[in-house]
Amino acid sequence: MQAHSKVTANEMSMNEESTANVKANIVIDPHAPLKTKIDLILKKHQFNGTAYVVKDNTAIMNQGYGLANRMTGEANTSQSLFFIGSMEKAVVATAIMQLQEKGLLNVEDPIAKYFPEFPNGQNIKVKNFLGHTSGLAGREKGNNKVTSQQILEQVEAAGIKRQPGTWDYKDDNYAVMGRLVEKLSHQSLEAYLKQHVLAPAGMTSTGFGDSFFTHPNESVSYKTKNGVLTKTSFVQDTSQLFGAGNMYMPPKDIYLFNKALTDGKLVNQSSLASMLRAGAGNYGYGFYTRPNFYISRGVLYNYETINSFSKDYRDAVIIFSNIRMEKDNGALVKEIYSVMQ
């Protein structure tokens, strides 16, 4: 009969200590249940893109969903790049507030102070452009390459359709603001933003214009209609979107912008309050105000991007999609916030 080996008290103590060490090294993610809920919501909505979610100042999700390129089968990842469309307006508004802090302009100034030929320029203030209450008629965008000065001249030639004060959302308001940044800083808008906004915020993956189309991390855009996906055909030169939509980035970079903005790294608290204060159309300078969060969004070339953060700045839901669905993603953002409370 084979004798059973005896385990000494010392060996038992060592085994218990080893088990305790293993347990101590197991890291329990306190956000795991919330991440699971958000993941299920995104999949339920058939989300295709990249989602970046922050809870209590901690990033709990930076995840790609679906395909970035249906021809190659490449998946969306945390590094995928998307055109952000009108989300750029908040970045340009930040530049304007920086120039005000430097004493180079005042948002109460008439635009004629800087562009003397501007129609009705003595009555339209800089803040009217920031808040989309300028009364511009607006130009017809072309497809050809244009300069910022040519855009300004086209906006001036299109004239005014009403006196300032009435909400009327137009990209041209921010094209004028972009040109104003150039005039006062003596830099191109791209150069100014790179130096004074992107670099301080750590937005190292953000770019401008046509360089997007040759970037290895490009997420290709598509449109869906009646369940059929169609790849976007690009015919418009991105210079036409000056100041109002020709930036691209991954979702994390717009979070870094939010964080730098609300932490006081880009503008002071007075400027931030002006940007987030709800005016006509519940719009401040680049941001809309909702009951529980601030939001900026873009719909461009079938990319749909939404950037939102809570009013205490601790939570954020950022979703960048490369498929323009028949329903927008606003309801998706609200549903994610509902499980984060």
Secondary structure, DSSP 8 states (H G I E B T S, - for coil): --------HHHHHHHHHHHHHHHHH----TTHHHHHHHHHHHHHTT--EEEEEEETTEEEEEEEESEEETTTTEE--TT-BEE-GGGHHHHHHHHHHHHHHTTS--TTSBGGGT-TTSTTTTT-BHHHHHTT-S-B------SS---HHHHHHHHHHH-BSS-TTS----HHHHHHHHHHHHHHHTS-HHHHHIIIIIHHHT-TT-EEGGGGGG-TTB---EEEETTEEEE----S-GGGGTTTT-EEE-HHHHHHHHHHHHTTSSS-HHHHHHHHS--GGGB-SS-EE-SSEEEEEEEETTEEEEEEEETTSS-EEEEEESEE-SS-SHHHHHHHHHHH-
